[in-house]
């Protein structure tokens, strides 16, 4: 658990999600899909039919080399935001990781949560204890995700 910046009315911490956090992650994701369906490649109906356990692969528990994970910002037990990183599995591509999703509760936007999540995600990808730490982290941002460019740490993405 890493302490994160706080606003006068909010203190939060960053940590990797575990199996016990999947229901909270799914609820956050479903809320994001319902509010901004065009910002996701998935459709609302398909995603809402999935169980929380269907996201377990995003935890990276089956990735012995590390670099695949879900990172969350929590205020106590409340999940405020999450970012998902997926590292390539092929040996020659292990240095590449992709931010596959980024979510922050609208009620907690503008407080630096997204920026802190993304920066921690990049830091953890770069420091992964594998034969090839991530030297290339990419993200795809939909045109509807207007705040994404403001969230991106300076110099991290073009």
The 8 nearest C-alpha neighbors of each residue, nearest first, counted from 0:
[[1, 14, 13, 12, 2, 15, 3, 72],
 [0, 2, 13, 12, 3, 14, 11, 119],
 [3, 1, 12, 13, 0, 4, 11, 10],
 [2, 4, 12, 11, 1, 13, 5, 115],
 [5, 3, 2, 6, 10, 11, 111, 115],
 [6, 4, 10, 9, 3, 11, 7, 8],
 [5, 7, 9, 8, 10, 110, 4, 111],
 [6, 8, 9, 5, 10, 110, 4, 11],
 [9, 7, 6, 10, 5, 110, 11, 107],
 [10, 8, 6, 5, 7, 11, 74, 110],
 [9, 11, 5, 74, 6, 8, 12, 4],
 [10, 12, 74, 73, 3, 72, 5, 9],
 [13, 11, 2, 3, 73, 72, 1, 0],
 [12, 14, 72, 1, 71, 0, 3, 73],
 [15, 13, 0, 71, 70, 16, 1, 12],
 [14, 16, 70, 69, 71, 17, 68, 13],
 [15, 17, 69, 70, 20, 71, 14, 58],
 [16, 18, 20, 19, 15, 58, 21, 69],
 [17, 19, 20, 21, 55, 16, 52, 58],
 [18, 20, 17, 21, 22, 16, 23, 52],
 [21, 19, 18, 17, 23, 22, 16, 24],
 [20, 22, 24, 51, 23, 18, 19, 25],
 [23, 21, 51, 25, 24, 20, 26, 19],
 [22, 24, 26, 21, 20, 25, 27, 78],
 [25, 23, 21, 27, 22, 26, 28, 20],
 [24, 26, 28, 22, 27, 23, 51, 29],
 [27, 25, 23, 29, 24, 28, 30, 22],
 [28, 26, 24, 30, 25, 29, 23, 31],
 [27, 29, 25, 31, 30, 26, 24, 32],
 [30, 28, 32, 26, 31, 27, 25, 33],
 [31, 29, 27, 33, 28, 32, 26, 34],
 [32, 30, 28, 34, 29, 33, 35, 27],
 [31, 33, 36, 29, 35, 30, 34, 43],
 [32, 34, 30, 31, 35, 36, 29, 43],
 [35, 33, 31, 32, 30, 36, 29, 37],
 [34, 36, 32, 37, 38, 31, 33, 39],
 [37, 35, 32, 38, 39, 33, 34, 43],
 [38, 36, 39, 35, 143, 40, 141, 32],
 [37, 39, 36, 141, 35, 143, 144, 40],
 [40, 38, 41, 37, 36, 32, 42, 35],
 [39, 41, 42, 38, 37, 36, 141, 32],
 [42, 40, 39, 43, 46, 45, 36, 32],
 [41, 43, 45, 44, 46, 40, 36, 39],
 [42, 44, 46, 45, 32, 47, 33, 36],
 [43, 45, 47, 46, 42, 48, 41, 49],
 [46, 44, 48, 47, 43, 42, 49, 41],
 [45, 47, 43, 49, 48, 44, 42, 41],
 [46, 48, 44, 49, 45, 43, 29, 50],
 [47, 49, 46, 45, 44, 50, 43, 51],
 [50, 48, 46, 47, 53, 51, 45, 52],
 [49, 51, 52, 53, 48, 54, 47, 25],
 [52, 50, 22, 21, 53, 25, 54, 49],
 [53, 51, 54, 50, 55, 21, 18, 22],
 [52, 54, 51, 50, 55, 49, 56, 21],
 [55, 53, 52, 56, 57, 51, 21, 58],
 [56, 54, 57, 52, 58, 53, 18, 21],
 [55, 57, 58, 54, 59, 60, 61, 53],
 [58, 56, 55, 59, 54, 68, 69, 67],
 [59, 57, 68, 56, 69, 55, 60, 67],
 [60, 58, 67, 68, 62, 57, 61, 56],
 [59, 61, 58, 62, 56, 63, 55, 57],
 [60, 62, 59, 63, 56, 58, 65, 64],
 [63, 61, 59, 64, 65, 60, 67, 66],
 [64, 62, 65, 61, 60, 59, 66, 129],
 [65, 63, 129, 62, 66, 128, 130, 127],
 [66, 64, 62, 63, 67, 127, 129, 128],
 [65, 67, 86, 124, 127, 68, 85, 64],
 [68, 66, 85, 59, 86, 84, 65, 58],
 [69, 67, 58, 59, 84, 57, 83, 70],
 [70, 68, 83, 58, 16, 15, 82, 57],
 [69, 71, 15, 82, 81, 14, 16, 68],
 [72, 70, 81, 14, 13, 80, 15, 16],
 [71, 73, 13, 80, 79, 12, 78, 81],
 [74, 72, 78, 11, 12, 77, 79, 75],
 [73, 75, 11, 77, 76, 10, 12, 78],
 [74, 76, 77, 73, 11, 78, 12, 10],
 [75, 77, 74, 73, 78, 23, 20, 79],
 [78, 76, 74, 73, 75, 79, 23, 72],
 [79, 77, 73, 80, 72, 76, 23, 71],
 [80, 78, 72, 73, 104, 103, 77, 107],
 [81, 79, 103, 102, 72, 71, 78, 104],
 [82, 80, 71, 102, 70, 101, 72, 103],
 [81, 83, 101, 70, 100, 69, 102, 116],
 [84, 82, 69, 100, 99, 98, 68, 70],
 [83, 85, 98, 67, 68, 97, 99, 69],
 [86, 84, 67, 97, 96, 98, 87, 83],
 [85, 87, 96, 67, 66, 95, 88, 97],
 [88, 86, 93, 92, 89, 95, 96, 85],
 [87, 89, 93, 86, 90, 92, 62, 91],
 [88, 90, 92, 91, 87, 93, 86, 94],
 [91, 89, 93, 92, 88, 87, 94, 131],
 [92, 90, 89, 93, 94, 88, 87, 131],
 [91, 93, 89, 94, 90, 95, 87, 88],
 [94, 92, 87, 90, 95, 91, 88, 89],
 [93, 95, 133, 131, 92, 134, 132, 135],
 [96, 94, 135, 93, 133, 92, 87, 136],
 [97, 95, 86, 136, 85, 87, 133, 135],
 [98, 96, 137, 85, 136, 84, 99, 138],
 [97, 99, 84, 138, 83, 100, 137, 85],
 [98, 100, 83, 97, 84, 85, 138, 101],
 [101, 99, 83, 82, 98, 102, 84, 81],
 [100, 102, 82, 81, 83, 103, 99, 98],
 [101, 103, 80, 81, 82, 100, 104, 31],
 [104, 102, 80, 79, 105, 113, 108, 81],
 [103, 105, 107, 106, 79, 80, 108, 102],
 [106, 104, 108, 107, 103, 31, 109, 102],
 [105, 107, 104, 108, 103, 79, 109, 110],
 [108, 106, 104, 105, 110, 109, 79, 103],
 [109, 107, 105, 110, 106, 104, 103, 112],
 [108, 110, 111, 107, 112, 113, 105, 106],
 [111, 109, 108, 112, 107, 6, 5, 113],
 [110, 112, 114, 113, 109, 115, 108, 4],
 [113, 111, 115, 114, 110, 116, 72, 80],
 [114, 112, 116, 115, 111, 150, 117, 103],
 [113, 115, 150, 111, 117, 112, 116, 118],
 [116, 114, 118, 112, 113, 117, 119, 111],
 [117, 115, 113, 119, 114, 118, 120, 112],
 [116, 118, 120, 114, 119, 115, 113, 121],
 [117, 119, 115, 121, 120, 116, 114, 122],
 [120, 118, 122, 116, 121, 117, 123, 115],
 [119, 121, 117, 123, 118, 122, 116, 124],
 [120, 122, 124, 118, 119, 123, 125, 117],
 [123, 121, 119, 125, 120, 124, 118, 126],
 [124, 122, 126, 120, 125, 121, 127, 119],
 [125, 123, 121, 127, 133, 122, 126, 66],
 [124, 126, 133, 122, 132, 123, 127, 121],
 [125, 127, 123, 124, 132, 122, 128, 133],
 [128, 126, 132, 124, 129, 125, 66, 123],
 [129, 127, 126, 132, 65, 130, 64, 131],
 [130, 128, 131, 64, 127, 132, 65, 66],
 [129, 131, 132, 128, 64, 93, 127, 94],
 [130, 132, 129, 94, 93, 133, 128, 127],
 [133, 131, 127, 125, 94, 129, 126, 134],
 [134, 132, 94, 125, 124, 95, 135, 96],
 [133, 135, 94, 132, 125, 95, 136, 131],
 [136, 134, 95, 133, 94, 96, 137, 97],
 [137, 135, 96, 97, 95, 134, 133, 138],
 [138, 136, 97, 98, 135, 96, 139, 156],
 [139, 137, 98, 97, 140, 99, 136, 156],
 [138, 140, 141, 137, 98, 99, 97, 100],
 [141, 139, 138, 144, 142, 147, 38, 143],
 [140, 142, 143, 144, 38, 139, 39, 37],
 [141, 143, 144, 140, 145, 38, 37, 147],
 [142, 144, 141, 38, 145, 37, 35, 140],
 [145, 143, 141, 142, 147, 146, 38, 140],
 [144, 146, 147, 143, 142, 148, 149, 141],
 [145, 147, 149, 148, 144, 150, 143, 151],
 [148, 146, 150, 149, 145, 144, 151, 140],
 [147, 149, 151, 150, 146, 145, 144, 140],
 [148, 150, 146, 147, 151, 145, 152, 114],
 [151, 149, 114, 147, 148, 113, 146, 152],
 [150, 152, 148, 149, 153, 114, 147, 155],
 [153, 151, 155, 154, 150, 114, 118, 117],
 [154, 152, 155, 151, 156, 150, 149, 157],
 [153, 155, 156, 152, 157, 151, 148, 118],
 [156, 154, 152, 153, 151, 157, 136, 121],
 [155, 157, 154, 151, 137, 153, 152, 138],
 [156, 155, 154, 153, 148, 151, 137, 138]]
